Amino acid sequence: MGSFSLFLFFFTLLVLNEYCCRLDFLWKRKFQQEREQAETMENLNWVLLENVLPTHVAVQFMRQDHRNEDLYHQSYECVCILFASIPEFKEFYSETDVNHEGLECLRLLNEIIADFDELLSKPKFSGVEKIKTIGSTYMAASGLNAPLCQEGSQDTDRNCGHIGVMVEFALALMAKLDFINKHSFNDFKLRIGINHGPVVAGVIGAQKPQYDIWGNSVNVASRMDTTGVLGKIQVTEETGEVLRGLGYTCQHRGLVKVKGKGDLRTYFVATDLARASSQGNLLD
């Protein structure tokens, strides 16, 4: 009886040990699965957030101590703003049975904007941020993650280099639209306005955050677009001076009456040679 009791005791211990080991294995496996799911969701949230917000802003929202009521805002002294519109699209858009009540028109606009967005993935345009689209107008900015620009300083090329990058981005947009025109048998042309100066950037909303920039510089950039000419890049006098310092040729247009600003002296950036080069690089 003593041997049987001892055998039963050790057998019970063995069964309990096997049960505990199995239970521990299942708990570890469940924990591993939950951790992998959490990491997958975090990565997915990061990708989605990075598509909505600039990377340096998305980092702020991914912090564990971030609260929804926290307002993100940042002031910048030198941001270059671009507005590129397709005025002819309004006349092109129509709701008929042939284009499925305007669906085909919107499909083409989506293709254009998607191709514009694709340019942002190029390393040379890594400093350019898309802000938003307003109808058929594309808004972008550079210098939101760059050193402050000090005009007239000895480091102008380094501090204001992103303004030149924005001009190159504008040329790439024009070349991309020409490429789309050839394949869609259209003749759209961009009207682009560029300005630089101080802005305030911020995120509005918590559940559906929207990143945007505000300031007089943004308003003037918008006016450079609306008072511009098809196929041209219009810039303000101050931006023109910076671009000439960076080696660009700017053609004096004259005084342009700008709503709310009076008469402003503006310039057209010479695009013919640079645009041909940009289009060649795009096709390559």
N, C-alpha and C positions, 0 to 999 in steps of 0.2 A: 504493500500500500504506500509505503514511504517512497519507493522508487517511482511508482505510478504517479503519485502527487508531484514529485519533482519533475517528471517528464511532462506532465500536464502544465506545470508552471512555466517551464522553459518553452514549451510549444505555444502557450499563450503569449509569452514575451515575443516570440518570433513573429507570430501573427500580428501583434500590435505594432512591432517595429516595421513589418512590411506595409501595414496599413498607413502608418505615419510617414514612411518614405514615399509611398504612392501619393498620399495627400499633399505632402510637401512639394512633390514634383508637379502635381496639378496646379497648386497655388502659384508656384514659380512660373509655370507655363502661362497661366492666366495673366499674371503680372506682366510678363514679357509681351504678351499680345496687347494688353492695354497700353503699355508704354509705347509700343510700335504704332498703335492707332493714334495715341496722343501726339507722337512725333510727326506722323503723317498729316494729321489735322493742323498742327502748327505750321508745317511746311506749306500746306495748302493755303492756310490763312495768310502766310507771308507772301506767297505768290500773288494771291488775289489783291492783297493790300498794296503790294509793290506795283501792280498794274493800275491802281487808282491813285496812289500817292507817290511822290519822289522817294527814292531809297532812304535818303537821310531823314525824311519826315516819317516814313513807315517805321523806322527804328524806334521813334518816340512812342508810337502807338502800340508797339509790341512789348514795351516794358511792362513788367508785372505790376509796378506801382502806378501805372497810368489809370486815371479816372476819366469817365465819360464827360464829366463837367469841366475837365481841364481844357483850356483854349490854347491851341498851338498857334503861335504867331512869331514872325521873325522879320526884322527890318534889314534891308540891303541898300547899299549906296550905289551900286552899279549893276543893274540887270538890263539885259538887252531883250526887248520884246518884239515879236514878229506877228503880224496879222497878214495872212495870205487868203484871199477870197477868189471865188470863181463867179463873178457877176452874171456871166452868161447862163449859168445853170438855172436861174429863175425863169428865163425864157424857154430853156430846154425842157423844164419840167411841165408835164401835162398829164391829165387823168383821162385816158381814153381806153377803149377796149383793146386796142393794139398793144399798149404797154401795160395791160392788166391794172388799170386805174392808178397809174403812176409807180407801180411796183418796180418795173424795169429801170425807171429813172433813179429811184432810190438805190437799186442794186448797183448801178454804175457809180453813184456817189459813194456808196460804201466801199467799192473797189478802189476808188481814188484815195479815200481817207486811209484805208488799210495799207495801201502802198506807201502813203506818206509816213504812216506809223512805222513801217518796216525800215525806213531810213534811219530811225532813231537807234536801231540795233547796231549800226556801224560804229566802230571804235572812235572815229573822228568826231562823231556827233554825240558822244556819251555825255557831254555836258549840257545838251539841249533837252529841255523838258517840255512835253506836250501839256498844255494847260487845259484846253477844251476845244470843242468845235461848236460853232454857232451857225446853224444852217449849213451853208457851203463855205464858211469861213474857218480857217485853221489857225489856232492861236498857240504860239510856243514861246519859250523864254530860255535864256542862257544866263549863267552867272549866279544861279541860285545856290550853287555849292562851290563857288570860286572865291578867291581873295577879293577884297574890296578894291574897286577901281579908283585910282587917283589920277585924274586927267592932268596932263602937263608934267607928270613926274617922270623920272628917268626909267621907271619900270612900266611904261605905258604898254609896250609890246607884251609883257608878261601879264599885267593886271587886266588889260582890255583885250587880250587875245580872243576871248570868247565872243566878242562882237564880230570879229572877222569870221569866226566859226559859224555864227548865225547867218552871215551873208552867204557862206558856202552852202549852208543848209537851204537857204532860199533858192540858190541856183540849182541845187539838187531837186528841190520840189518842182521847179520849172521844167527841168529835164525829165523828171518822172512823168509829169503831166503830158509832155510832148510824146513820150513813149506810149502812154495810154491812148492818146489821140490817134496814133497810127494804127493801133489794133482795134479801136472802137469806131473809127471813121468819124471822129469829132474834131472840133477845132477850138477847144476850150483854151483860155489863157488866164494865167494868174495875175492878180493885181496885189502887189506886196507893199506893205508899209513897215518900216523898222525905226525904232527909237530906243534910246537907252537912258537910264537914270535911276533915281531911288524908287523903291517900291516897298510895300508891306505884303508879305506872304502869310497865308494862314489857312487853316482848315475849318470849314463850317459844317456842323453836323457831327453826330457821334455814331449812330447806327448806319447812316449812309454818308460818310465823310466826303466832302468836296474840297479839293485843294484849288486855291485861286490866288491871284495877286491883284493889288489895288494901288492906285496912285496916279498922279498927274502924268507920269511917264507912260503909263498904260493907255490913258485917254489920248495922248498925243500920237502914240503908235497906231491906235485905231484910226485916228484922223488921217495919218499918212497913208493908210490903206484906202479909206473912202474917198479921199481927194486925189488918189493916184491915177495912174494910166495903165491900161492892160499891157502885160508883158514887160513892165518896168518895176524896179525896186526903188521906192521913194523913201528918203531918209531926211531927218532934220539937219540943220546946220551943224549942231554939236556932234551928232553921230557921223556926219560927213567928214568933219575934221579928224575924228579918231580913225576913220577908215582910210583917209589919205595918209595918215601916219603909219598905217599898217601896209601901205603899198597899193591900195585900191584907187581907181580913177573915178571921181565923182563929177558929174556934169551938172552945172548950175541950172536949175529950172526957173528960179525967180521967186517972187512973193506969191504965196498961195493963201487965200482967205480960208481960215480954219474956224469952224463954229466954236465959239466960246474962247478962242485964243487970239483972234485977230489975224493979222497978216504974219505968216511965218515964212522965212527963207528956207527953201527945200532944195534937195539935190537928187539926181538919179544916179544910181550906181551903174557904171559901165558893165554890161553883162554879156555882150556878144561873144567875145573871145573866151571869157571865163566859162560862159554857159556851154559853149561847144566842147570845152575841155571836160566840164562836169558831166555832160551827157555821154562823152566817150568813156569816162570812168564808170558811169552808171551801167552802161551796156556791157562793159567788161566784167 
